[in-house]
Amino acid sequence: VAHQIEVLSLVQSLSHARGLGVVVVLHDVNMAARFCDHIIALHSGKIIANGPPDDILTTEALKSIYGLDMHIIQHPASGHPVAIPT
């Protein structure tokens, strides 16, 4: 996890500093919410959610993506949304 955070932080910093678009594939929705400006969620090969993390990390959207009920909280330090399976 430490290396993943280090790499994603570096990619995010470089992307913002140089005005670059970056495409990453993540299966951890919380890492995506923390490091991505925009999320495209797929289910069975089809786009079912598309937008900023605050729009994607909702109980309704995550239920359609993962088929699980999830509780959403705001990270106390960064303020980004965090999904917790219920």
PDB file of N, CA, C and O in Angstrom, chain B, residues numbered from 101:
ATOM      1  N   VAL B 101       0.829  -1.192   0.000  1.00  0.00           N
ATOM      2  CA  VAL B 101       0.000   0.000   0.000  1.00  0.00           C
ATOM      3  C   VAL B 101       0.871   1.251   0.000  1.00  0.00           C
ATOM      4  O   VAL B 101       0.546   2.232  -0.669  1.00  0.00           O
ATOM      5  N   ALA B 102       1.968   1.223   0.741  1.00  0.00           N
ATOM      6  CA  ALA B 102       2.842   2.396   0.802  1.00  0.00           C
ATOM      7  C   ALA B 102       3.382   2.761  -0.576  1.00  0.00           C
ATOM      8  O   ALA B 102       3.431   3.938  -0.933  1.00  0.00           O
ATOM      9  N   HIS B 103       3.790   1.753  -1.354  1.00  0.00           N
ATOM     10  CA  HIS B 103       4.307   2.020  -2.699  1.00  0.00           C
ATOM     11  C   HIS B 103       3.198   2.533  -3.614  1.00  0.00           C
ATOM     12  O   HIS B 103       3.428   3.417  -4.439  1.00  0.00           O
ATOM     13  N   GLN B 104       2.011   1.984  -3.469  1.00  0.00           N
ATOM     14  CA  GLN B 104       0.885   2.431  -4.288  1.00  0.00           C
ATOM     15  C   GLN B 104       0.591   3.907  -4.007  1.00  0.00           C
ATOM     16  O   GLN B 104       0.380   4.680  -4.942  1.00  0.00           O
ATOM     17  N   ILE B 105       0.576   4.298  -2.753  1.00  0.00           N
ATOM     18  CA  ILE B 105       0.332   5.697  -2.400  1.00  0.00           C
ATOM     19  C   ILE B 105       1.452   6.583  -2.931  1.00  0.00           C
ATOM     20  O   ILE B 105       1.196   7.671  -3.447  1.00  0.00           O
ATOM     21  N   GLU B 106       2.678   6.124  -2.806  1.00  0.00           N
ATOM     22  CA  GLU B 106       3.821   6.894  -3.297  1.00  0.00           C
ATOM     23  C   GLU B 106       3.732   7.101  -4.811  1.00  0.00           C
ATOM     24  O   GLU B 106       3.918   8.217  -5.296  1.00  0.00           O
ATOM     25  N   VAL B 107       3.452   6.046  -5.546  1.00  0.00           N
ATOM     26  CA  VAL B 107       3.374   6.139  -7.012  1.00  0.00           C
ATOM     27  C   VAL B 107       2.189   7.003  -7.436  1.00  0.00           C
ATOM     28  O   VAL B 107       2.336   7.870  -8.298  1.00  0.00           O
ATOM     29  N   LEU B 108       1.022   6.778  -6.844  1.00  0.00           N
ATOM     30  CA  LEU B 108      -0.156   7.564  -7.219  1.00  0.00           C
ATOM     31  C   LEU B 108       0.015   9.038  -6.861  1.00  0.00           C
ATOM     32  O   LEU B 108      -0.444   9.908  -7.601  1.00  0.00           O
ATOM     33  N   SER B 109       0.663   9.329  -5.748  1.00  0.00           N
ATOM     34  CA  SER B 109       0.947  10.723  -5.375  1.00  0.00           C
ATOM     35  C   SER B 109       1.862  11.383  -6.401  1.00  0.00           C
ATOM     36  O   SER B 109       1.641  12.527  -6.797  1.00  0.00           O
ATOM     37  N   LEU B 110       2.881  10.657  -6.823  1.00  0.00           N
ATOM     38  CA  LEU B 110       3.807  11.179  -7.819  1.00  0.00           C
ATOM     39  C   LEU B 110       3.100  11.427  -9.149  1.00  0.00           C
ATOM     40  O   LEU B 110       3.272  12.484  -9.757  1.00  0.00           O
ATOM     41  N   VAL B 111       2.316  10.470  -9.595  1.00  0.00           N
ATOM     42  CA  VAL B 111       1.584  10.619 -10.858  1.00  0.00           C
ATOM     43  C   VAL B 111       0.626  11.807 -10.778  1.00  0.00           C
ATOM     44  O   VAL B 111       0.532  12.593 -11.721  1.00  0.00           O
ATOM     45  N   GLN B 112      -0.078  11.941  -9.664  1.00  0.00           N
ATOM     46  CA  GLN B 112      -1.011  13.055  -9.493  1.00  0.00           C
ATOM     47  C   GLN B 112      -0.271  14.397  -9.519  1.00  0.00           C
ATOM     48  O   GLN B 112      -0.717  15.338 -10.175  1.00  0.00           O
ATOM     49  N   SER B 113       0.841  14.484  -8.817  1.00  0.00           N
ATOM     50  CA  SER B 113       1.628  15.723  -8.780  1.00  0.00           C
ATOM     51  C   SER B 113       2.142  16.103 -10.162  1.00  0.00           C
ATOM     52  O   SER B 113       2.029  17.256 -10.579  1.00  0.00           O
ATOM     53  N   LEU B 114       2.703  15.134 -10.862  1.00  0.00           N
ATOM     54  CA  LEU B 114       3.215  15.402 -12.211  1.00  0.00           C
ATOM     55  C   LEU B 114       2.094  15.789 -13.166  1.00  0.00           C
ATOM     56  O   LEU B 114       2.254  16.692 -13.986  1.00  0.00           O
ATOM     57  N   SER B 115       0.974  15.113 -13.059  1.00  0.00           N
ATOM     58  CA  SER B 115      -0.170  15.413 -13.918  1.00  0.00           C
ATOM     59  C   SER B 115      -0.638  16.851 -13.723  1.00  0.00           C
ATOM     60  O   SER B 115      -0.855  17.579 -14.692  1.00  0.00           O
ATOM     61  N   HIS B 116      -0.791  17.249 -12.475  1.00  0.00           N
ATOM     62  CA  HIS B 116      -1.253  18.611 -12.198  1.00  0.00           C
ATOM     63  C   HIS B 116      -0.198  19.650 -12.564  1.00  0.00           C
ATOM     64  O   HIS B 116      -0.530  20.696 -13.122  1.00  0.00           O
ATOM     65  N   ALA B 117       1.060  19.378 -12.259  1.00  0.00           N
ATOM     66  CA  ALA B 117       2.133  20.336 -12.531  1.00  0.00           C
ATOM     67  C   ALA B 117       2.347  20.562 -14.023  1.00  0.00           C
ATOM     68  O   ALA B 117       2.651  21.676 -14.451  1.00  0.00           O
ATOM     69  N   ARG B 118       2.189  19.511 -14.804  1.00  0.00           N
ATOM     70  CA  ARG B 118       2.467  19.604 -16.240  1.00  0.00           C
ATOM     71  C   ARG B 118       1.215  19.669 -17.100  1.00  0.00           C
ATOM     72  O   ARG B 118       1.308  19.738 -18.326  1.00  0.00           O
ATOM     73  N   GLY B 119       0.057  19.649 -16.476  1.00  0.00           N
ATOM     74  CA  GLY B 119      -1.197  19.726 -17.224  1.00  0.00           C
ATOM     75  C   GLY B 119      -1.445  18.510 -18.090  1.00  0.00           C
ATOM     76  O   GLY B 119      -1.992  18.627 -19.187  1.00  0.00           O
ATOM     77  N   LEU B 120      -1.052  17.347 -17.612  1.00  0.00           N
ATOM     78  CA  LEU B 120      -1.187  16.114 -18.379  1.00  0.00           C
ATOM     79  C   LEU B 120      -2.424  15.336 -17.966  1.00  0.00           C
ATOM     80  O   LEU B 120      -2.829  15.359 -16.804  1.00  0.00           O
ATOM     81  N   GLY B 121      -3.012  14.658 -18.919  1.00  0.00           N
ATOM     82  CA  GLY B 121      -4.067  13.702 -18.618  1.00  0.00           C
ATOM     83  C   GLY B 121      -3.446  12.335 -18.413  1.00  0.00           C
ATOM     84  O   GLY B 121      -2.546  11.940 -19.154  1.00  0.00           O
ATOM     85  N   VAL B 122      -3.916  11.619 -17.422  1.00  0.00           N
ATOM     86  CA  VAL B 122      -3.381  10.297 -17.099  1.00  0.00           C
ATOM     87  C   VAL B 122      -4.548   9.334 -16.946  1.00  0.00           C
ATOM     88  O   VAL B 122      -5.557   9.667 -16.325  1.00  0.00           O
ATOM     89  N   VAL B 123      -4.410   8.146 -17.510  1.00  0.00           N
ATOM     90  CA  VAL B 123      -5.414   7.101 -17.344  1.00  0.00           C
ATOM     91  C   VAL B 123      -4.792   6.001 -16.492  1.00  0.00           C
ATOM     92  O   VAL B 123      -3.724   5.482 -16.817  1.00  0.00           O
ATOM     93  N   VAL B 124      -5.467   5.649 -15.400  1.00  0.00           N
ATOM     94  CA  VAL B 124      -5.021   4.545 -14.552  1.00  0.00           C
ATOM     95  C   VAL B 124      -6.194   3.595 -14.348  1.00  0.00           C
ATOM     96  O   VAL B 124      -7.355   4.001 -14.391  1.00  0.00           O
ATOM     97  N   VAL B 125      -5.878   2.346 -14.129  1.00  0.00           N
ATOM     98  CA  VAL B 125      -6.902   1.348 -13.821  1.00  0.00           C
ATOM     99  C   VAL B 125      -6.699   0.931 -12.372  1.00  0.00           C
ATOM    100  O   VAL B 125      -5.651   0.403 -12.002  1.00  0.00           O
ATOM    101  N   LEU B 126      -7.718   1.178 -11.562  1.00  0.00           N
ATOM    102  CA  LEU B 126      -7.672   0.827 -10.144  1.00  0.00           C
ATOM    103  C   LEU B 126      -8.915   0.027  -9.794  1.00  0.00           C
ATOM    104  O   LEU B 126     -10.001   0.295 -10.307  1.00  0.00           O
ATOM    105  N   HIS B 127      -8.752  -0.937  -8.934  1.00  0.00           N
ATOM    106  CA  HIS B 127      -9.898  -1.699  -8.444  1.00  0.00           C
ATOM    107  C   HIS B 127     -10.262  -1.275  -7.029  1.00  0.00           C
ATOM    108  O   HIS B 127     -11.263  -1.735  -6.481  1.00  0.00           O
ATOM    109  N   ASP B 128      -9.460  -0.407  -6.438  1.00  0.00           N
ATOM    110  CA  ASP B 128      -9.715   0.112  -5.099  1.00  0.00           C
ATOM    111  C   ASP B 128     -10.382   1.479  -5.230  1.00  0.00           C
ATOM    112  O   ASP B 128      -9.730   2.470  -5.559  1.00  0.00           O
ATOM    113  N   VAL B 129     -11.680   1.520  -4.971  1.00  0.00           N
ATOM    114  CA  VAL B 129     -12.444   2.752  -5.155  1.00  0.00           C
ATOM    115  C   VAL B 129     -11.951   3.863  -4.232  1.00  0.00           C
ATOM    116  O   VAL B 129     -12.048   5.038  -4.586  1.00  0.00           O
ATOM    117  N   ASN B 130     -11.428   3.519  -3.065  1.00  0.00           N
ATOM    118  CA  ASN B 130     -10.932   4.547  -2.155  1.00  0.00           C
ATOM    119  C   ASN B 130      -9.638   5.178  -2.661  1.00  0.00           C
ATOM    120  O   ASN B 130      -9.428   6.379  -2.487  1.00  0.00           O
ATOM    121  N   MET B 131      -8.776   4.391  -3.279  1.00  0.00           N
ATOM    122  CA  MET B 131      -7.572   4.961  -3.895  1.00  0.00           C
ATOM    123  C   MET B 131      -7.970   5.843  -5.079  1.00  0.00           C
ATOM    124  O   MET B 131      -7.399   6.915  -5.274  1.00  0.00           O
ATOM    125  N   ALA B 132      -8.933   5.400  -5.855  1.00  0.00           N
ATOM    126  CA  ALA B 132      -9.405   6.210  -6.979  1.00  0.00           C
ATOM    127  C   ALA B 132      -9.962   7.540  -6.480  1.00  0.00           C
ATOM    128  O   ALA B 132      -9.672   8.590  -7.053  1.00  0.00           O
ATOM    129  N   ALA B 133     -10.762   7.498  -5.414  1.00  0.00           N
ATOM    130  CA  ALA B 133     -11.344   8.730  -4.873  1.00  0.00           C
ATOM    131  C   ALA B 133     -10.267   9.669  -4.334  1.00  0.00           C
ATOM    132  O   ALA B 133     -10.393  10.890  -4.422  1.00  0.00           O
ATOM    133  N   ARG B 134      -9.227   9.095  -3.788  1.00  0.00           N
ATOM    134  CA  ARG B 134      -8.160   9.907  -3.198  1.00  0.00           C
ATOM    135  C   ARG B 134      -7.274  10.571  -4.242  1.00  0.00           C
ATOM    136  O   ARG B 134      -6.848  11.710  -4.054  1.00  0.00           O
ATOM    137  N   PHE B 135      -6.990   9.871  -5.348  1.00  0.00           N
ATOM    138  CA  PHE B 135      -5.986  10.361  -6.283  1.00  0.00           C
ATOM    139  C   PHE B 135      -6.516  10.790  -7.648  1.00  0.00           C
ATOM    140  O   PHE B 135      -5.786  11.430  -8.405  1.00  0.00           O
ATOM    141  N   CYS B 136      -7.740  10.463  -7.982  1.00  0.00           N
ATOM    142  CA  CYS B 136      -8.249  10.754  -9.324  1.00  0.00           C
ATOM    143  C   CYS B 136      -9.189  11.953  -9.309  1.00  0.00           C
ATOM    144  O   CYS B 136      -9.974  12.133  -8.379  1.00  0.00           O
ATOM    145  N   ASP B 137      -9.096  12.767 -10.353  1.00  0.00           N
ATOM    146  CA  ASP B 137     -10.001  13.902 -10.507  1.00  0.00           C
ATOM    147  C   ASP B 137     -11.319  13.472 -11.137  1.00  0.00           C
ATOM    148  O   ASP B 137     -12.342  14.137 -10.974  1.00  0.00           O
ATOM    149  N   HIS B 138     -11.284  12.359 -11.854  1.00  0.00           N
ATOM    150  CA  HIS B 138     -12.451  11.874 -12.595  1.00  0.00           C
ATOM    151  C   HIS B 138     -12.417  10.346 -12.568  1.00  0.00           C
ATOM    152  O   HIS B 138     -11.359   9.737 -12.732  1.00  0.00           O
ATOM    153  N   ILE B 139     -13.571   9.742 -12.361  1.00  0.00           N
ATOM    154  CA  ILE B 139     -13.657   8.282 -12.301  1.00  0.00           C
ATOM    155  C   ILE B 139     -14.664   7.796 -13.334  1.00  0.00           C
ATOM    156  O   ILE B 139     -15.754   8.352 -13.469  1.00  0.00           O
ATOM    157  N   ILE B 140     -14.285   6.757 -14.053  1.00  0.00           N
ATOM    158  CA  ILE B 140     -15.206   6.044 -14.941  1.00  0.00           C
ATOM    159  C   ILE B 140     -15.317   4.634 -14.389  1.00  0.00           C
ATOM    160  O   ILE B 140     -14.328   3.904 -14.336  1.00  0.00           O
ATOM    161  N   ALA B 141     -16.514   4.252 -13.977  1.00  0.00           N
ATOM    162  CA  ALA B 141     -16.730   2.928 -13.385  1.00  0.00           C
ATOM    163  C   ALA B 141     -17.398   2.016 -14.399  1.00  0.00           C
ATOM    164  O   ALA B 141     -18.375   2.389 -15.049  1.00  0.00           O
ATOM    165  N   LEU B 142     -16.852   0.816 -14.520  1.00  0.00           N
ATOM    166  CA  LEU B 142     -17.378  -0.178 -15.450  1.00  0.00           C
ATOM    167  C   LEU B 142     -18.003  -1.335 -14.687  1.00  0.00           C
ATOM    168  O   LEU B 142     -17.579  -1.676 -13.583  1.00  0.00           O
ATOM    169  N   HIS B 143     -19.010  -1.923 -15.294  1.00  0.00           N
ATOM    170  CA  HIS B 143     -19.593  -3.169 -14.784  1.00  0.00           C
ATOM    171  C   HIS B 143     -19.957  -4.009 -15.996  1.00  0.00           C
ATOM    172  O   HIS B 143     -20.720  -3.564 -16.854  1.00  0.00           O
ATOM    173  N   SER B 144     -19.424  -5.203 -16.074  1.00  0.00           N
ATOM    174  CA  SER B 144     -19.638  -6.095 -17.220  1.00  0.00           C
ATOM    175  C   SER B 144     -19.267  -5.410 -18.530  1.00  0.00           C
ATOM    176  O   SER B 144     -19.941  -5.581 -19.546  1.00  0.00           O
ATOM    177  N   GLY B 145     -18.175  -4.623 -18.496  1.00  0.00           N
ATOM    178  CA  GLY B 145     -17.669  -3.983 -19.702  1.00  0.00           C
ATOM    179  C   GLY B 145     -18.411  -2.744 -20.145  1.00  0.00           C
ATOM    180  O   GLY B 145     -18.113  -2.202 -21.210  1.00  0.00           O
ATOM    181  N   LYS B 146     -19.372  -2.278 -19.359  1.00  0.00           N
ATOM    182  CA  LYS B 146     -20.147  -1.087 -19.727  1.00  0.00           C
ATOM    183  C   LYS B 146     -19.938   0.010 -18.688  1.00  0.00           C
ATOM    184  O   LYS B 146     -19.826  -0.260 -17.492  1.00  0.00           O
ATOM    185  N   ILE B 147     -19.888   1.257 -19.170  1.00  0.00           N
ATOM    186  CA  ILE B 147     -19.773   2.397 -18.264  1.00  0.00           C
ATOM    187  C   ILE B 147     -21.097   2.564 -17.530  1.00  0.00           C
ATOM    188  O   ILE B 147     -22.150   2.721 -18.147  1.00  0.00           O
ATOM    189  N   ILE B 148     -21.025   2.528 -16.199  1.00  0.00           N
ATOM    190  CA  ILE B 148     -22.256   2.728 -15.427  1.00  0.00           C
ATOM    191  C   ILE B 148     -22.180   3.952 -14.517  1.00  0.00           C
ATOM    192  O   ILE B 148     -23.188   4.349 -13.932  1.00  0.00           O
ATOM    193  N   ALA B 149     -21.002   4.550 -14.395  1.00  0.00           N
ATOM    194  CA  ALA B 149     -20.856   5.786 -13.634  1.00  0.00           C
ATOM    195  C   ALA B 149     -19.663   6.541 -14.192  1.00  0.00           C
ATOM    196  O   ALA B 149     -18.657   5.943 -14.574  1.00  0.00           O
ATOM    197  N   ASN B 150     -19.787   7.871 -14.237  1.00  0.00           N
ATOM    198  CA  ASN B 150     -18.781   8.681 -14.893  1.00  0.00           C
ATOM    199  C   ASN B 150     -18.831  10.072 -14.274  1.00  0.00           C
ATOM    200  O   ASN B 150     -19.837  10.770 -14.404  1.00  0.00           O
ATOM    201  N   GLY B 151     -17.754  10.484 -13.601  1.00  0.00           N
ATOM    202  CA  GLY B 151     -17.751  11.815 -13.016  1.00  0.00           C
ATOM    203  C   GLY B 151     -16.698  11.970 -11.944  1.00  0.00           C
ATOM    204  O   GLY B 151     -15.852  11.094 -11.762  1.00  0.00           O
ATOM    205  N   PRO B 152     -16.747  13.099 -11.224  1.00  0.00           N
ATOM    206  CA  PRO B 152     -15.793  13.319 -10.139  1.00  0.00           C
ATOM    207  C   PRO B 152     -16.054  12.362  -8.982  1.00  0.00           C
ATOM    208  O   PRO B 152     -17.164  11.848  -8.844  1.00  0.00           O
ATOM    209  N   PRO B 153     -15.047  12.117  -8.151  1.00  0.00           N
ATOM    210  CA  PRO B 153     -15.212  11.165  -7.050  1.00  0.00           C
ATOM    211  C   PRO B 153     -16.428  11.423  -6.166  1.00  0.00           C
ATOM    212  O   PRO B 153     -17.090  10.473  -5.749  1.00  0.00           O
ATOM    213  N   ASP B 154     -16.737  12.677  -5.873  1.00  0.00           N
ATOM    214  CA  ASP B 154     -17.896  12.970  -5.030  1.00  0.00           C
ATOM    215  C   ASP B 154     -19.204  12.507  -5.661  1.00  0.00           C
ATOM    216  O   ASP B 154     -20.157  12.189  -4.949  1.00  0.00           O
ATOM    217  N   ASP B 155     -19.257  12.465  -6.992  1.00  0.00           N
ATOM    218  CA  ASP B 155     -20.463  11.987  -7.680  1.00  0.00           C
ATOM    219  C   ASP B 155     -20.508  10.467  -7.762  1.00  0.00           C
ATOM    220  O   ASP B 155     -21.591   9.881  -7.774  1.00  0.00           O
ATOM    221  N   ILE B 156     -19.358   9.829  -7.818  1.00  0.00           N
ATOM    222  CA  ILE B 156     -19.290   8.374  -7.966  1.00  0.00           C
ATOM    223  C   ILE B 156     -19.397   7.672  -6.618  1.00  0.00           C
ATOM    224  O   ILE B 156     -20.031   6.622  -6.516  1.00  0.00           O
ATOM    225  N   LEU B 157     -18.791   8.235  -5.597  1.00  0.00           N
ATOM    226  CA  LEU B 157     -18.834   7.591  -4.282  1.00  0.00           C
ATOM    227  C   LEU B 157     -20.102   7.990  -3.537  1.00  0.00           C
ATOM    228  O   LEU B 157     -20.078   8.758  -2.575  1.00  0.00           O
ATOM    229  N   THR B 158     -21.199   7.439  -4.021  1.00  0.00           N
ATOM    230  CA  THR B 158     -22.491   7.556  -3.349  1.00  0.00           C
ATOM    231  C   THR B 158     -22.975   6.140  -3.092  1.00  0.00           C
ATOM    232  O   THR B 158     -22.546   5.202  -3.764  1.00  0.00           O
ATOM    233  N   THR B 159     -23.858   5.983  -2.130  1.00  0.00           N
ATOM    234  CA  THR B 159     -24.350   4.639  -1.825  1.00  0.00           C
ATOM    235  C   THR B 159     -25.031   4.017  -3.038  1.00  0.00           C
ATOM    236  O   THR B 159     -24.874   2.825  -3.299  1.00  0.00           O
ATOM    237  N   GLU B 160     -25.789   4.825  -3.778  1.00  0.00           N
ATOM    238  CA  GLU B 160     -26.507   4.306  -4.944  1.00  0.00           C
ATOM    239  C   GLU B 160     -25.552   3.872  -6.053  1.00  0.00           C
ATOM    240  O   GLU B 160     -25.689   2.780  -6.604  1.00  0.00           O
ATOM    241  N   ALA B 161     -24.584   4.729  -6.379  1.00  0.00           N
ATOM    242  CA  ALA B 161     -23.644   4.400  -7.456  1.00  0.00           C
ATOM    243  C   ALA B 161     -22.802   3.181  -7.100  1.00  0.00           C
ATOM    244  O   ALA B 161     -22.591   2.307  -7.940  1.00  0.00           O
ATOM    245  N   LEU B 162     -22.322   3.115  -5.869  1.00  0.00           N
ATOM    246  CA  LEU B 162     -21.484   1.984  -5.471  1.00  0.00           C
ATOM    247  C   LEU B 162     -22.267   0.683  -5.417  1.00  0.00           C
ATOM    248  O   LEU B 162     -21.712  -0.383  -5.685  1.00  0.00           O
ATOM    249  N   LYS B 163     -23.537   0.755  -5.078  1.00  0.00           N
ATOM    250  CA  LYS B 163     -24.385  -0.449  -5.095  1.00  0.00           C
ATOM    251  C   LYS B 163     -24.496  -0.969  -6.528  1.00  0.00           C
ATOM    252  O   LYS B 163     -24.441  -2.178  -6.753  1.00  0.00           O
ATOM    253  N   SER B 164     -24.653  -0.065  -7.497  1.00  0.00           N
ATOM    254  CA  SER B 164     -24.769  -0.510  -8.889  1.00  0.00           C
ATOM    255  C   SER B 164     -23.439  -1.023  -9.435  1.00  0.00           C
ATOM    256  O   SER B 164     -23.426  -1.892 -10.306  1.00  0.00           O
ATOM    257  N   ILE B 165     -22.329  -0.500  -8.939  1.00  0.00           N
ATOM    258  CA  ILE B 165     -21.013  -0.931  -9.407  1.00  0.00           C
ATOM    259  C   ILE B 165     -20.612  -2.265  -8.784  1.00  0.00           C
ATOM    260  O   ILE B 165     -20.214  -3.190  -9.491  1.00  0.00           O
ATOM    261  N   TYR B 166     -20.719  -2.360  -7.464  1.00  0.00           N
ATOM    262  CA  TYR B 166     -20.196  -3.518  -6.728  1.00  0.00           C
ATOM    263  C   TYR B 166     -21.256  -4.504  -6.258  1.00  0.00           C
ATOM    264  O   TYR B 166     -20.932  -5.624  -5.865  1.00  0.00           O
ATOM    265  N   GLY B 167     -22.527  -4.090  -6.296  1.00  0.00           N
ATOM    266  CA  GLY B 167     -23.584  -4.960  -5.795  1.00  0.00           C
ATOM    267  C   GLY B 167     -23.560  -5.096  -4.282  1.00  0.00           C
ATOM    268  O   GLY B 167     -24.080  -6.066  -3.730  1.00  0.00           O
ATOM    269  N   LEU B 168     -22.954  -4.119  -3.612  1.00  0.00           N
ATOM    270  CA  LEU B 168     -22.843  -4.126  -2.152  1.00  0.00           C
ATOM    271  C   LEU B 168     -23.380  -2.821  -1.582  1.00  0.00           C
ATOM    272  O   LEU B 168     -23.285  -1.767  -2.211  1.00  0.00           O
ATOM    273  N   ASP B 169     -23.941  -2.908  -0.393  1.00  0.00           N
ATOM    274  CA  ASP B 169     -24.289  -1.691   0.327  1.00  0.00           C
ATOM    275  C   ASP B 169     -23.015  -1.133   0.940  1.00  0.00           C
ATOM    276  O   ASP B 169     -22.238  -1.862   1.556  1.00  0.00           O
ATOM    277  N   MET B 170     -22.810   0.164   0.766  1.00  0.00           N
ATOM    278  CA  MET B 170     -21.627   0.810   1.323  1.00  0.00           C
ATOM    279  C   MET B 170     -22.036   2.094   2.026  1.00  0.00           C
ATOM    280  O   MET B 170     -22.975   2.780   1.621  1.00  0.00           O
ATOM    281  N   HIS B 171     -21.311   2.394   3.078  1.00  0.00           N
ATOM    282  CA  HIS B 171     -21.493   3.633   3.817  1.00  0.00           C
ATOM    283  C   HIS B 171     -20.387   4.578   3.361  1.00  0.00           C
ATOM    284  O   HIS B 171     -19.244   4.151   3.203  1.00  0.00           O
ATOM    285  N   ILE B 172     -20.701   5.843   3.147  1.00  0.00           N
ATOM    286  CA  ILE B 172     -19.716   6.820   2.693  1.00  0.00           C
ATOM    287  C   ILE B 172     -19.437   7.795   3.829  1.00  0.00           C
ATOM    288  O   ILE B 172     -20.358   8.352   4.426  1.00  0.00           O
ATOM    289  N   ILE B 173     -18.149   7.994   4.121  1.00  0.00           N
ATOM    290  CA  ILE B 173     -17.736   9.004   5.094  1.00  0.00           C
ATOM    291  C   ILE B 173     -16.733   9.933   4.421  1.00  0.00           C
ATOM    292  O   ILE B 173     -16.191   9.605   3.365  1.00  0.00           O
ATOM    293  N   GLN B 174     -16.491  11.070   5.019  1.00  0.00           N
ATOM    294  CA  GLN B 174     -15.467  11.989   4.533  1.00  0.00           C
ATOM    295  C   GLN B 174     -14.192  11.741   5.330  1.00  0.00           C
ATOM    296  O   GLN B 174     -14.227  11.690   6.559  1.00  0.00           O
ATOM    297  N   HIS B 175     -13.074  11.589   4.638  1.00  0.00           N
ATOM    298  CA  HIS B 175     -11.795  11.382   5.312  1.00  0.00           C
ATOM    299  C   HIS B 175     -11.511  12.612   6.180  1.00  0.00           C
ATOM    300  O   HIS B 175     -11.596  13.737   5.687  1.00  0.00           O
ATOM    301  N   PRO B 176     -11.179  12.422   7.449  1.00  0.00           N
ATOM    302  CA  PRO B 176     -11.019  13.572   8.347  1.00  0.00           C
ATOM    303  C   PRO B 176      -9.878  14.520   7.975  1.00  0.00           C
ATOM    304  O   PRO B 176      -9.957  15.713   8.269  1.00  0.00           O
ATOM    305  N   ALA B 177      -8.833  14.023   7.345  1.00  0.00           N
ATOM    306  CA  ALA B 177      -7.699  14.882   6.997  1.00  0.00           C
ATOM    307  C   ALA B 177      -7.838  15.504   5.613  1.00  0.00           C
ATOM    308  O   ALA B 177      -7.616  16.704   5.449  1.00  0.00           O
ATOM    309  N   SER B 178      -8.201  14.702   4.622  1.00  0.00           N
ATOM    310  CA  SER B 178      -8.220  15.192   3.238  1.00  0.00           C
ATOM    311  C   SER B 178      -9.599  15.631   2.770  1.00  0.00           C
ATOM    312  O   SER B 178      -9.713  16.437   1.847  1.00  0.00           O
ATOM    313  N   GLY B 179     -10.648  15.108   3.398  1.00  0.00           N
ATOM    314  CA  GLY B 179     -12.008  15.449   2.989  1.00  0.00           C
ATOM    315  C   GLY B 179     -12.539  14.632   1.834  1.00  0.00           C
ATOM    316  O   GLY B 179     -13.708  14.774   1.474  1.00  0.00           O
ATOM    317  N   HIS B 180     -11.709  13.769   1.230  1.00  0.00           N
ATOM    318  CA  HIS B 180     -12.211  12.968   0.110  1.00  0.00           C
ATOM    319  C   HIS B 180     -13.142  11.872   0.638  1.00  0.00           C
ATOM    320  O   HIS B 180     -13.024  11.450   1.788  1.00  0.00           O
ATOM    321  N   PRO B 181     -14.060  11.421  -0.205  1.00  0.00           N
ATOM    322  CA  PRO B 181     -14.996  10.385   0.245  1.00  0.00           C
ATOM    323  C   PRO B 181     -14.300   9.036   0.412  1.00  0.00           C
ATOM    324  O   PRO B 181     -13.369   8.701  -0.321  1.00  0.00           O
ATOM    325  N   VAL B 182     -14.773   8.276   1.392  1.00  0.00           N
ATOM    326  CA  VAL B 182     -14.249   6.939   1.672  1.00  0.00           C
ATOM    327  C   VAL B 182     -15.435   5.993   1.753  1.00  0.00           C
ATOM    328  O   VAL B 182     -16.398   6.255   2.473  1.00  0.00           O
ATOM    329  N   ALA B 183     -15.364   4.886   1.011  1.00  0.00           N
ATOM    330  CA  ALA B 183     -16.439   3.888   1.002  1.00  0.00           C
ATOM    331  C   ALA B 183     -16.094   2.755   1.953  1.00  0.00           C
ATOM    332  O   ALA B 183     -14.981   2.228   1.946  1.00  0.00           O
ATOM    333  N   ILE B 184     -17.079   2.392   2.777  1.00  0.00           N
ATOM    334  CA  ILE B 184     -16.906   1.294   3.725  1.00  0.00           C
ATOM    335  C   ILE B 184     -18.047   0.310   3.505  1.00  0.00           C
ATOM    336  O   ILE B 184     -19.210   0.677   3.672  1.00  0.00           O
ATOM    337  N   PRO B 185     -17.740  -0.937   3.133  1.00  0.00           N
ATOM    338  CA  PRO B 185     -18.815  -1.928   2.962  1.00  0.00           C
ATOM    339  C   PRO B 185     -19.568  -2.122   4.278  1.00  0.00           C
ATOM    340  O   PRO B 185     -18.971  -2.148   5.354  1.00  0.00           O
ATOM    341  N   THR B 186     -20.892  -2.258   4.168  1.00  0.00           N
ATOM    342  CA  THR B 186     -21.698  -2.460   5.385  1.00  0.00           C
ATOM    343  C   THR B 186     -22.082  -3.909   5.541  1.00  0.00           C
ATOM    344  O   THR B 186     -22.759  -4.268   6.505  1.00  0.00           O
TER     345      THR B 186
END
